[in-house]
Amino acid sequence: TASFTKSCSGFTCTFNASASTGATSYSWAFGDGSSGTGVIVSHPYAARGNYTVTLTVSDGSTTSSASQGVSCNPKRCQ
């Protein structure tokens, strides 16, 4: 089951999927056209705006997804 937390410092956000259960692969879509893999990933946002971050996990036979929003203003993301 996909689950993740986020924390942002400035315009870089770190996403942690260690709360996901039964997962053997982790795929991220950061909402700005970029993607990544791994349990813990960091991503810098280049422009202000609202982004939907989606984590997709798989155990080899089934997949699960979870999404959260990231909002970036002129000073920082949150």
C-alpha positions as CSV (number, residue, x, y, z in Angstrom):
1,T,0.0,0.0,0.0
2,A,1.4,3.4,-1.1
3,S,2.0,6.0,1.6
4,F,4.4,8.8,1.9
5,T,5.4,11.9,3.8
6,K,6.8,15.2,2.5
7,S,9.0,18.0,3.9
8,C,10.2,21.0,2.1
9,S,13.1,23.4,2.6
10,G,13.0,26.4,0.3
11,F,12.1,25.0,-3.1
12,T,13.4,21.5,-2.6
13,C,11.0,18.8,-1.2
14,T,11.9,15.5,0.2
15,F,9.5,12.6,-0.1
16,N,9.7,9.5,2.1
17,A,7.8,6.3,1.2
18,S,9.1,4.1,4.0
19,A,5.6,3.9,5.4
20,S,4.4,2.0,2.3
21,T,3.7,-1.6,3.1
22,G,4.7,-4.6,1.0
23,A,6.4,-2.5,-1.7
24,T,9.5,-3.6,-3.6
25,S,9.6,-0.8,-6.2
26,Y,8.9,2.9,-5.8
27,S,8.1,5.3,-8.7
28,W,7.5,9.0,-8.3
29,A,5.8,11.6,-10.5
30,F,6.6,15.1,-9.1
31,G,3.8,17.0,-11.0
32,D,6.1,19.1,-13.0
33,G,7.0,16.6,-15.7
34,S,9.9,15.1,-13.7
35,S,10.0,11.6,-12.2
36,G,12.1,9.5,-9.9
37,T,12.6,6.2,-8.1
38,G,13.5,5.1,-4.7
39,V,12.2,5.0,-1.1
40,I,13.4,8.5,-0.2
41,V,13.8,11.1,-3.0
42,S,14.4,14.9,-3.1
43,H,13.1,17.1,-5.9
44,P,13.7,20.8,-6.5
45,Y,10.8,22.9,-8.0
46,A,11.9,25.5,-10.5
47,A,8.7,27.6,-10.6
48,R,5.9,28.7,-8.2
49,G,2.6,26.8,-8.6
50,N,0.6,23.9,-7.3
51,Y,1.9,20.4,-8.1
52,T,0.4,16.9,-7.4
53,V,3.0,14.4,-6.4
54,T,2.1,10.8,-7.0
55,L,3.9,7.7,-5.6
56,T,3.2,4.3,-7.2
57,V,4.5,1.2,-5.5
58,S,4.5,-2.4,-6.6
59,D,5.2,-5.7,-5.0
60,G,5.8,-7.4,-8.3
61,S,2.1,-8.4,-8.9
62,T,0.0,-5.5,-7.7
63,T,0.4,-1.7,-7.6
64,S,-0.9,1.0,-5.3
65,S,-0.8,4.8,-5.7
66,A,-1.0,7.8,-3.3
67,S,-0.9,11.5,-4.1
68,Q,-0.3,14.7,-2.2
69,G,-0.2,18.3,-3.2
70,V,2.8,20.6,-3.1
71,S,2.3,24.4,-3.2
72,C,5.2,26.7,-4.2
73,N,4.9,30.4,-3.6
74,P,7.7,33.0,-4.5
75,K,9.5,32.2,-1.2
76,R,9.2,28.5,-0.7
77,C,7.3,25.2,-1.3
78,Q,5.1,23.5,1.3
